[in-house]
Amino acid sequence: MERYLRNRIYINDSELDKIRRTRIFLGGAGIGSIIAECALRFGFEKITIVDGDKIELSNLNRQNYTTSDVGKFKAETLAKRLLAINPDADIKFHTVFISCDNVEDLLADCDIAVNALDFKDMTPFVFDDICAKKNIPVLHPYNFGWAGFLAAVEPQGTKLSLLSDNPKGF
């Protein structure tokens, strides 16, 4: 496929086909917005975005939105942006907040999960526990000022809850 021609420097056609079929779940469309666009541009074409938050002016220094997006739902705005980049992609979105009560249902059909949730309550830890039970690898992106950090957690690997069992100040 011409869209991904330059990716062949790094991956072969078989790997690209696997990437295109892999279903990514994006829990949190703030800092996760950067990951979603990079994933799409690399070849991941099946992305589900879940976030009930709206874009604020203070988000624009670290999230993939513009001034004209302020006040709109992050999940919906990001989905539209991704579809503008690749209209053939399978992009779904839900404008709801992920909670301990709905996270299991939302994670139903994914191969990889991105846990870009705010640590306001136990939801990010429950998210990881459910992914481990379902054998889903989890990526945790963090923004430290002008630097970024990504932790990849294999389903049976070390969980972030071992670092702290309290979401406050995580």
FIKOLZA-1660 file (N, C-alpha, C; in steps of 0.1 Angstrom, whole numbers, plus 5000, padded with zeros to 4 digits):
% residues 170
   i   px   py   pz ch aa at
   1 5009 4988 5000  A  M  N
   1 5000 5000 5000  A  M CA
   1 5009 5012 5000  A  M  C
   2 5006 5021 4991  A  E  N
   2 5015 5033 4989  A  E CA
   2 5015 5042 5002  A  E  C
   3 5005 5043 5010  A  R  N
   3 5005 5051 5022  A  R CA
   3 5016 5047 5031  A  R  C
   4 5019 5034 5032  A  Y  N
   4 5030 5030 5041  A  Y CA
   4 5043 5025 5034  A  Y  C
   5 5045 5030 5022  A  L  N
   5 5056 5026 5014  A  L CA
   5 5070 5029 5022  A  L  C
   6 5071 5040 5028  A  R  N
   6 5083 5044 5036  A  R CA
   6 5085 5035 5048  A  R  C
   7 5074 5029 5053  A  N  N
   7 5076 5021 5065  A  N CA
   7 5084 5008 5062  A  N  C
   8 5084 5004 5049  A  R  N
   8 5091 4992 5045  A  R CA
   8 5106 4993 5049  A  R  C
   9 5111 5004 5052  A  I  N
   9 5125 5005 5057  A  I CA
   9 5126 4998 5070  A  I  C
  10 5116 4998 5078  A  Y  N
  10 5116 4992 5091  A  Y CA
  10 5108 4979 5092  A  Y  C
  11 5098 4977 5084  A  I  N
  11 5089 4965 5085  A  I CA
  11 5086 4959 5072  A  I  C
  12 5084 4946 5071  A  N  N
  12 5081 4940 5058  A  N CA
  12 5065 4940 5056  A  N  C
  13 5061 4935 5045  A  D  N
  13 5047 4935 5042  A  D CA
  13 5038 4926 5051  A  D  C
  14 5044 4915 5055  A  S  N
  14 5037 4906 5065  A  S CA
  14 5035 4913 5078  A  S  C
  15 5045 4920 5083  A  E  N
  15 5044 4927 5096  A  E CA
  15 5034 4939 5094  A  E  C
  16 5035 4946 5083  A  L  N
  16 5025 4957 5081  A  L CA
  16 5011 4952 5081  A  L  C
  17 5009 4940 5075  A  D  N
  17 4995 4934 5075  A  D CA
  17 4991 4931 5089  A  D  C
  18 4999 4926 5097  A  K  N
  18 4996 4923 5111  A  K CA
  18 4993 4936 5119  A  K  C
  19 5001 4946 5116  A  I  N
  19 4999 4959 5123  A  I CA
  19 4985 4965 5119  A  I  C
  20 4982 4964 5106  A  R  N
  20 4969 4970 5101  A  R CA
  20 4957 4963 5108  A  R  C
  21 4959 4950 5111  A  R  N
  21 4948 4942 5117  A  R CA
  21 4947 4943 5132  A  R  C
  22 4958 4949 5139  A  T  N
  22 4958 4949 5153  A  T CA
  22 4949 4960 5158  A  T  C
  23 4941 4957 5168  A  R  N
  23 4931 4966 5174  A  R CA
  23 4936 4973 5186  A  R  C
  24 4937 4986 5186  A  I  N
  24 4943 4994 5197  A  I CA
  24 4931 5001 5204  A  I  C
  25 4932 5000 5217  A  F  N
  25 4922 5007 5226  A  F CA
  25 4930 5018 5233  A  F  C
  26 4925 5031 5231  A  L  N
  26 4931 5042 5237  A  L CA
  26 4922 5047 5248  A  L  C
  27 4926 5045 5260  A  G  N
  27 4919 5049 5272  A  G CA
  27 4925 5063 5276  A  G  C
  28 4918 5074 5272  A  G  N
  28 4923 5087 5275  A  G CA
  28 4929 5093 5263  A  G  C
  29 4923 5104 5258  A  A  N
  29 4927 5111 5246  A  A CA
  29 4934 5124 5248  A  A  C
  30 4940 5125 5259  A  G  N
  30 4948 5137 5262  A  G CA
  30 4962 5134 5256  A  G  C
  31 4971 5130 5264  A  I  N
  31 4985 5127 5259  A  I CA
  31 4984 5115 5250  A  I  C
  32 4973 5107 5251  A  G  N
  32 4971 5096 5242  A  G CA
  32 4969 5100 5228  A  G  C
  33 4965 5113 5226  A  S  N
  33 4963 5118 5212  A  S CA
  33 4975 5117 5204  A  S  C
  34 4987 5119 5210  A  I  N
  34 4999 5119 5203  A  I CA
  34 5002 5104 5198  A  I  C
  35 5000 5095 5207  A  I  N
  35 5002 5081 5205  A  I CA
  35 4993 5076 5194  A  I  C
  36 4980 5080 5194  A  A  N
  36 4971 5076 5184  A  A CA
  36 4975 5080 5170  A  A  C
  37 4979 5093 5169  A  E  N
  37 4983 5098 5155  A  E CA
  37 4996 5091 5151  A  E  C
  38 5005 5089 5159  A  C  N
  38 5018 5082 5155  A  C CA
  38 5014 5067 5151  A  C  C
  39 5006 5061 5159  A  A  N
  39 5002 5047 5156  A  A CA
  39 4995 5046 5142  A  A  C
  40 4986 5055 5140  A  L  N
  40 4979 5056 5127  A  L CA
  40 4988 5058 5115  A  L  C
  41 4997 5067 5117  A  R  N
  41 5007 5070 5106  A  R CA
  41 5016 5059 5104  A  R  C
  42 5019 5050 5114  A  F  N
  42 5027 5039 5112  A  F CA
  42 5020 5027 5106  A  F  C
  43 5007 5027 5107  A  G  N
  43 4999 5016 5100  A  G CA
  43 4988 5010 5108  A  G  C
  44 4987 5013 5120  A  F  N
  44 4976 5008 5128  A  F CA
  44 4963 5015 5124  A  F  C
  45 4954 5007 5119  A  E  N
  45 4942 5013 5113  A  E CA
  45 4929 5009 5121  A  E  C
  46 4930 5002 5132  A  K  N
  46 4918 4999 5140  A  K CA
  46 4920 5005 5154  A  K  C
  47 4915 5016 5156  A  I  N
  47 4917 5023 5169  A  I CA
  47 4903 5027 5175  A  I  C
  48 4902 5024 5188  A  T  N
  48 4890 5028 5195  A  T CA
  48 4895 5038 5206  A  T  C
  49 4889 5050 5206  A  I  N
  49 4892 5061 5215  A  I CA
  49 4881 5063 5225  A  I  C
  50 4885 5063 5238  A  V  N
  50 4875 5066 5249  A  V CA
  50 4879 5077 5258  A  V  C
  51 4872 5087 5259  A  D  N
  51 4875 5098 5268  A  D CA
  51 4862 5107 5269  A  D  C
  52 4858 5110 5281  A  G  N
  52 4846 5119 5283  A  G CA
  52 4850 5134 5284  A  G  C
  53 4863 5137 5284  A  D  N
  53 4868 5150 5287  A  D CA
  53 4867 5159 5274  A  D  C
  54 4866 5172 5277  A  K  N
  54 4866 5182 5266  A  K CA
  54 4880 5189 5266  A  K  C
  55 4883 5194 5254  A  I  N
  55 4896 5201 5252  A  I CA
  55 4896 5214 5259  A  I  C
  56 4906 5217 5266  A  E  N
  56 4908 5230 5273  A  E CA
  56 4921 5237 5267  A  E  C
  57 4921 5250 5268  A  L  N
  57 4933 5257 5263  A  L CA
  57 4946 5252 5270  A  L  C
  58 4945 5248 5282  A  S  N
  58 4957 5244 5289  A  S CA
  58 4962 5230 5284  A  S  C
  59 4954 5223 5276  A  N  N
  59 4958 5210 5270  A  N CA
  59 4967 5212 5258  A  N  C
  60 4967 5224 5252  A  L  N
  60 4974 5226 5239  A  L CA
  60 4989 5225 5239  A  L  C
  61 4995 5226 5251  A  N  N
  61 5010 5226 5252  A  N CA
  61 5015 5211 5251  A  N  C
  62 5006 5201 5252  A  R  N
  62 5011 5187 5253  A  R CA
  62 5002 5177 5246  A  R  C
  63 4991 5182 5241  A  Q  N
  63 4982 5173 5234  A  Q CA
  63 4979 5177 5220  A  Q  C
  64 4975 5168 5212  A  N  N
  64 4974 5169 5197  A  N CA
  64 4961 5176 5193  A  N  C
  65 4959 5188 5198  A  Y  N
  65 4947 5196 5195  A  Y CA
  65 4951 5210 5191  A  Y  C
  66 4942 5218 5186  A  T  N
  66 4944 5232 5182  A  T CA
  66 4934 5241 5189  A  T  C
  67 4937 5253 5188  A  T  N
  67 4928 5263 5194  A  T CA
  67 4913 5262 5190  A  T  C
  68 4911 5259 5177  A  S  N
  68 4897 5257 5173  A  S CA
  68 4890 5245 5179  A  S  C
  69 4898 5236 5185  A  D  N
  69 4892 5224 5191  A  D CA
  69 4887 5226 5206  A  D  C
  70 4891 5237 5212  A  V  N
  70 4888 5240 5226  A  V CA
  70 4873 5239 5228  A  V  C
  71 4869 5232 5238  A  G  N
  71 4854 5230 5241  A  G CA
  71 4848 5218 5235  A  G  C
  72 4855 5211 5226  A  K  N
  72 4850 5199 5219  A  K CA
  72 4854 5187 5227  A  K  C
  73 4847 5176 5225  A  F  N
  73 4851 5163 5231  A  F CA
  73 4864 5158 5225  A  F  C
  74 4874 5154 5234  A  K  N
  74 4887 5149 5229  A  K CA
  74 4885 5137 5220  A  K  C
  75 4877 5127 5225  A  A  N
  75 4876 5115 5217  A  A CA
  75 4871 5117 5203  A  A  C
  76 4860 5125 5202  A  E  N
  76 4854 5128 5189  A  E CA
  76 4863 5136 5180  A  E  C
  77 4870 5146 5186  A  T  N
  77 4879 5155 5178  A  T CA
  77 4891 5147 5173  A  T  C
  78 4896 5138 5182  A  L  N
  78 4908 5130 5178  A  L CA
  78 4903 5120 5167  A  L  C
  79 4892 5114 5168  A  A  N
  79 4887 5105 5158  A  A CA
  79 4886 5112 5144  A  A  C
  80 4880 5124 5144  A  K  N
  80 4879 5132 5132  A  K CA
  80 4893 5135 5126  A  K  C
  81 4902 5138 5134  A  R  N
  81 4916 5141 5130  A  R CA
  81 4922 5129 5123  A  R  C
  82 4921 5117 5130  A  L  N
  82 4927 5105 5125  A  L CA
  82 4920 5101 5111  A  L  C
  83 4907 5103 5110  A  L  N
  83 4900 5100 5098  A  L CA
  83 4904 5109 5087  A  L  C
  84 4907 5122 5090  A  A  N
  84 4912 5131 5080  A  A CA
  84 4926 5127 5075  A  A  C
  85 4934 5120 5083  A  I  N
  85 4947 5115 5079  A  I CA
  85 4945 5102 5071  A  I  C
  86 4936 5093 5075  A  N  N
  86 4934 5081 5068  A  N CA
  86 4919 5078 5068  A  N  C
  87 4911 5082 5058  A  P  N
  87 4897 5080 5058  A  P CA
  87 4893 5065 5057  A  P  C
  88 4902 5056 5054  A  D  N
  88 4899 5042 5053  A  D CA
  88 4901 5035 5066  A  D  C
  89 4906 5042 5076  A  A  N
  89 4909 5035 5089  A  A CA
  89 4895 5033 5096  A  A  C
  90 4896 5023 5105  A  D  N
  90 4884 5019 5113  A  D CA
  90 4886 5026 5127  A  D  C
  91 4881 5038 5128  A  I  N
  91 4883 5046 5140  A  I CA
  91 4869 5047 5147  A  I  C
  92 4869 5043 5160  A  K  N
  92 4856 5044 5168  A  K CA
  92 4859 5053 5180  A  K  C
  93 4849 5059 5185  A  F  N
  93 4851 5067 5197  A  F CA
  93 4839 5067 5206  A  F  C
  94 4842 5069 5219  A  H  N
  94 4831 5070 5229  A  H CA
  94 4834 5082 5238  A  H  C
  95 4825 5091 5239  A  T  N
  95 4826 5103 5247  A  T CA
  95 4821 5100 5261  A  T  C
  96 4827 5091 5268  A  V  N
  96 4824 5087 5282  A  V CA
  96 4837 5086 5290  A  V  C
  97 4836 5089 5303  A  F  N
  97 4847 5087 5311  A  F CA
  97 4849 5072 5315  A  F  C
  98 4861 5067 5314  A  I  N
  98 4863 5053 5318  A  I CA
  98 4863 5052 5333  A  I  C
  99 4856 5042 5339  A  S  N
  99 4855 5041 5353  A  S CA
  99 4857 5026 5356  A  S  C
 100 4857 5023 5369  A  C  N
 100 4858 5009 5374  A  C CA
 100 4846 5001 5369  A  C  C
 101 4835 5008 5367  A  D  N
 101 4822 5001 5364  A  D CA
 101 4821 4998 5349  A  D  C
 102 4828 5006 5340  A  N  N
 102 4826 5003 5326  A  N CA
 102 4838 4999 5318  A  N  C
 103 4850 4999 5325  A  V  N
 103 4862 4996 5318  A  V CA
 103 4863 4982 5312  A  V  C
 104 4857 4972 5319  A  E  N
 104 4858 4959 5313  A  E CA
 104 4850 4957 5300  A  E  C
 105 4838 4963 5300  A  D  N
 105 4830 4963 5287  A  D CA
 105 4837 4971 5276  A  D  C
 106 4843 4982 5279  A  L  N
 106 4850 4990 5269  A  L CA
 106 4862 4983 5263  A  L  C
 107 4869 4975 5271  A  L  N
 107 4881 4968 5267  A  L CA
 107 4878 4955 5259  A  L  C
 108 4865 4952 5256  A  A  N
 108 4861 4940 5251  A  A CA
 108 4869 4935 5238  A  A  C
 109 4871 4943 5229  A  D  N
 109 4876 4939 5216  A  D CA
 109 4889 4947 5213  A  D  C
 110 4900 4944 5220  A  C  N
 110 4913 4950 5216  A  C CA
 110 4924 4940 5218  A  C  C
 111 4935 4943 5211  A  D  N
 111 4947 4935 5211  A  D CA
 111 4958 4942 5220  A  D  C
 112 4958 4955 5220  A  I  N
 112 4967 4964 5227  A  I CA
 112 4960 4975 5234  A  I  C
 113 4963 4978 5246  A  A  N
 113 4956 4989 5253  A  A CA
 113 4966 5000 5257  A  A  C
 114 4962 5013 5255  A  V  N
 114 4970 5024 5260  A  V CA
 114 4962 5030 5272  A  V  C
 115 4969 5030 5284  A  N  N
 115 4963 5035 5296  A  N CA
 115 4968 5049 5298  A  N  C
 116 4962 5058 5292  A  A  N
 116 4966 5072 5293  A  A CA
 116 4956 5080 5302  A  A  C
 117 4951 5073 5312  A  L  N
 117 4941 5078 5322  A  L CA
 117 4948 5087 5332  A  L  C
 118 4941 5096 5338  A  D  N
 118 4946 5104 5349  A  D CA
 118 4944 5095 5361  A  D  C
 119 4954 5096 5370  A  F  N
 119 4954 5088 5383  A  F CA
 119 4946 5096 5393  A  F  C
 120 4933 5096 5392  A  K  N
 120 4924 5103 5401  A  K CA
 120 4917 5093 5411  A  K  C
 121 4916 5081 5407  A  D  N
 121 4910 5070 5415  A  D CA
 121 4917 5057 5411  A  D  C
 122 4911 5046 5414  A  M  N
 122 4916 5033 5412  A  M CA
 122 4915 5028 5397  A  M  C
 123 4908 5035 5389  A  T  N
 123 4905 5031 5375  A  T CA
 123 4917 5027 5367  A  T  C
 124 4928 5034 5367  A  P  N
 124 4940 5030 5360  A  P CA
 124 4945 5016 5364  A  P  C
 125 4944 5013 5377  A  F  N
 125 4949 5000 5382  A  F CA
 125 4939 4989 5378  A  F  C
 126 4926 4992 5379  A  V  N
 126 4916 4982 5375  A  V CA
 126 4918 4980 5360  A  V  C
 127 4920 4990 5352  A  F  N
 127 4923 4989 5338  A  F CA
 127 4934 4979 5335  A  F  C
 128 4945 4980 5342  A  D  N
 128 4956 4971 5341  A  D CA
 128 4953 4957 5345  A  D  C
 129 4945 4955 5356  A  D  N
 129 4941 4942 5360  A  D CA
 129 4933 4935 5350  A  D  C
 130 4923 4942 5344  A  I  N
 130 4915 4936 5334  A  I CA
 130 4923 4932 5322  A  I  C
 131 4932 4941 5318  A  C  N
 131 4940 4938 5306  A  C CA
 131 4949 4925 5309  A  C  C
 132 4954 4924 5321  A  A  N
 132 4962 4912 5325  A  A CA
 132 4953 4899 5324  A  A  C
 133 4941 4900 5329  A  K  N
 133 4932 4889 5328  A  K CA
 133 4928 4885 5314  A  K  C
 134 4928 4895 5305  A  K  N
 134 4924 4893 5291  A  K CA
 134 4936 4891 5282  A  K  C
 135 4948 4890 5288  A  N  N
 135 4961 4888 5281  A  N CA
 135 4963 4900 5271  A  N  C
 136 4961 4912 5275  A  I  N
 136 4962 4924 5266  A  I CA
 136 4974 4932 5271  A  I  C
 137 4985 4934 5263  A  P  N
 137 4996 4943 5267  A  P CA
 137 4991 4957 5269  A  P  C
 138 4997 4964 5278  A  V  N
 138 4993 4978 5281  A  V CA
 138 5005 4988 5280  A  V  C
 139 5003 4999 5273  A  L  N
 139 5012 5009 5272  A  L CA
 139 5008 5021 5281  A  L  C
 140 5017 5026 5289  A  H  N
 140 5015 5037 5298  A  H CA
 140 5023 5049 5294  A  H  C
 141 5017 5059 5287  A  P  N
 141 5025 5071 5284  A  P CA
 141 5025 5082 5295  A  P  C
 142 5036 5089 5297  A  Y  N
 142 5037 5099 5307  A  Y CA
 142 5044 5111 5300  A  Y  C
 143 5040 5123 5305  A  N  N
 143 5046 5135 5301  A  N CA
 143 5053 5142 5313  A  N  C
 144 5066 5143 5312  A  F  N
 144 5074 5150 5322  A  F CA
 144 5079 5163 5317  A  F  C
 145 5071 5173 5318  A  G  N
 145 5076 5186 5312  A  G CA
 145 5078 5185 5297  A  G  C
 146 5091 5187 5293  A  W  N
 146 5094 5186 5279  A  W CA
 146 5099 5172 5275  A  W  C
 147 5098 5162 5284  A  A  N
 147 5102 5149 5281  A  A CA
 147 5090 5139 5281  A  A  C
 148 5092 5128 5275  A  G  N
 148 5082 5118 5275  A  G CA
 148 5087 5105 5280  A  G  C
 149 5078 5096 5285  A  F  N
 149 5082 5083 5290  A  F CA
 149 5071 5073 5287  A  F  C
 150 5075 5061 5283  A  L  N
 150 5065 5051 5280  A  L CA
 150 5069 5038 5287  A  L  C
 151 5059 5033 5295  A  A  N
 151 5061 5020 5301  A  A CA
 151 5052 5010 5294  A  A  C
 152 5058 4999 5290  A  A  N
 152 5051 4988 5283  A  A CA
 152 5049 4977 5294  A  A  C
 153 5037 4972 5296  A  V  N
 153 5034 4962 5306  A  V CA
 153 5029 4950 5299  A  V  C
 154 5036 4939 5300  A  E  N
 154 5031 4926 5294  A  E CA
 154 5020 4921 5303  A  E  C
 155 5010 4913 5298  A  P  N
 155 4999 4909 5306  A  P CA
 155 5003 4902 5319  A  P  C
 156 5014 4894 5319  A  Q  N
 156 5018 4887 5331  A  Q CA
 156 5030 4894 5338  A  Q  C
 157 5033 4906 5333  A  G  N
 157 5045 4913 5338  A  G CA
 157 5042 4921 5350  A  G  C
 158 5052 4929 5355  A  T  N
 158 5051 4937 5366  A  T CA
 158 5040 4948 5364  A  T  C
 159 5032 4950 5373  A  K  N
 159 5021 4960 5372  A  K CA
 159 5025 4973 5379  A  K  C
 160 5020 4984 5374  A  L  N
 160 5023 4997 5380  A  L CA
 160 5018 4998 5394  A  L  C
 161 5008 4990 5398  A  S  N
 161 5003 4991 5412  A  S CA
 161 5014 4986 5422  A  S  C
 162 5024 4980 5417  A  L  N
 162 5035 4976 5426  A  L CA
 162 5044 4988 5430  A  L  C
 163 5044 4999 5421  A  L  N
 163 5051 5011 5424  A  L CA
 163 5043 5019 5435  A  L  C
 164 5030 5018 5434  A  S  N
 164 5022 5025 5444  A  S CA
 164 5008 5019 5443  A  S  C
 165 5002 5017 5454  A  D  N
 165 4988 5012 5454  A  D CA
 165 4978 5023 5456  A  D  C
 166 4983 5035 5456  A  N  N
 166 4974 5047 5458  A  N CA
 166 4975 5056 5446  A  N  C
 167 4964 5059 5439  A  P  N
 167 4965 5068 5427  A  P CA
 167 4969 5082 5430  A  P  C
 168 4967 5087 5443  A  K  N
 168 4970 5101 5446  A  K CA
 168 4985 5103 5445  A  K  C
 169 4988 5112 5436  A  G  N
 169 5002 5116 5435  A  G CA
 169 5011 5106 5427  A  G  C
 170 5004 5097 5420  A  F  N
 170 5011 5086 5413  A  F CA
 170 5021 5092 5403  A  F  C
% end
